[in-house]
Amino acid sequence: MDTLNGRTALVTGASRGIGAAVARSLSAAGVNLGLASRSGDDLGLPNAVAQPSDVRDPEAMRAIADATATRFGGIDILVVNAGVGSYGPFLDLPEGEMEDMIDVNVKGALYSVRAALPHLLDSDAADIVTVASEAGRRGLPYESVYCASKFAQIGLMRSLDHELREQGVRCTTVAPGGVATDFAMGRGRTPEMPELSGMMSAEDVADAVMFVLTRPRGHRILEVAFRPVTEQSMG
């Protein structure tokens, strides 16, 4: 297992849910942090740079990446986590919610990688981990636009693996099934949904991210797909 102590990570969507769980796990492992979120919350964590950062804004993403690299001398890890979702029949989805999913999940991933990559290329142990979804691996009913955005994230990572492997940057997709957070509440999810009780926790996803990052540098994990036992199997 590779130690992460003293390395530096930039995490998007870091103020709550999976992003906050990942940030806390990294901090506990001795990782310096750049925390990108619209609120700019530092989560009370030590050795953290935090500022309001909307992943839809490439300038904002460059600013948090550069601030993190300046403070800690570089960036070794990027966790692309910021995301939004809306569920329902395709024709009933408000256009604004469709645009949000493309802007945050697709453009936000592109802008995050573009902002961090110049710094990652200077690292001797670089990783990009994108928190996608099982919705990026198969089509699911009433999740058409969300699935499209998550398929795009997985395609991005598969392509970047070809491009960046020889430059020492490992590229991994983490694709969980249902996770019980406030994600998509009011946009197809409700707090009283019975399905939530059987879903995984944000910390479960953080554990998967930490597993990927701590593998020996001699190999890379391209994709981690996992689901709660209560969730239906595919195929």
Helices and strands as residue ranges (DSSP letters): E 8-12, H 17-28, E 32-37, E 48-52, H 58-72, E 77-80, G 90-92, H 95-101, I 102-107, H 108-120, E 126-131, G 134-136, H 144-164, G 165-167, E 169-176, G 194-198, H 202-213, E 223-226
